[in-house]
Amino acid sequence: MSYKIVDKQQLNEVVYLMDIEAPRVARSAKPGQFIIVIIDEKGERMPLTIADYDKEKGTVTIVFQTVGDSSKKLGNLNIGDSIRDFVGPLGQPSEFIHEDIEELKKKKMIFIAGGVGAAPVYPQVKWLHEHGVDVDVIIGARSKDILIYEEKMKSVAKNLYICTDDGTYGFHGNVTNMLDELVTKQGKSYDEAVVIGPMIMMKFACMATKKLNIPTIVSLNTIMVDGTGMCGACRVRIGDEIKFACVDGPEFDGWKVNFDEAMKRQQMFKSEEGRKALRNSDGATHSSPNCKIGGVH
């Protein structure tokens, strides 16, 4: 079975959006989950966060940045082309979907997206909007020309705040500067923050939310490699516990994540020597004992 590309958009110089025809995945998908793409028989596994889904059309939206050979190959495909494997939904859905809707409506939530993180933030904000829950959103980018998802997010967020590092658009500063502006200067208050973006951005955002006493959830989809819990790449220390982002997450309490250790693992995992060192130092905790290839095609 193959999965047809029914829409393709280039969001900026290196980021693409694709709608994939995958009815069974679309019917089961929930905010916060991810899928695994394998382009062809020789393709590697690529975990990608679900950026949207349409149960009626039977499509799932993925957004990806072309950084390696596989993602560049995916970016070269066009409408009408097909992907060999499209497995999901995988991972645990966002915890708020299990909460009482009326209680959710009383919460003041803010979502903070950095770069491509705007894509996985969108289905969460969309789900809340569809259930009558108003939330604020910050989207940060280095500059205006790489900003994505502004119009989509405007349609589902109560308030959308755009910031750019170079000041070419919106607020001049990063997402933590924008959050500080909202809370300390504009007098806004929040009960919970959800932060998705590059690891270093999530680390500093969590430092800021802790200072402001805003409990924070982060999504660690950025540290996945094979998406099964077997490779050990997404092993992460959450407080005193060892977790695996692809099977236990990808969402965790941001204040408990050991970001420095996770980022060091990311760098080491890029070489065979580094992977061997990690296997030796991790011992029995290198891969997840709960690994299971779930989801549907």
Helices and strands as residue ranges (DSSP letters): E 3-10, E 15-21, H 23-28, E 34-38, E 46-54, E 59-65, H 69-75, E 82-83, E 85-90, G 95-98, H 101-106, E 109-114, G 115-117, H 118-130, E 136-141, G 144-146, H 150-154, E 159-164, E 171-172, H 175-180, I 181-185, E 192-196, H 199-211, E 216-219, G 221-223, E 235-238, E 241-244, H 245-248, E 251-253, G 254-256, H 259-268, H 272-282, G 283-285
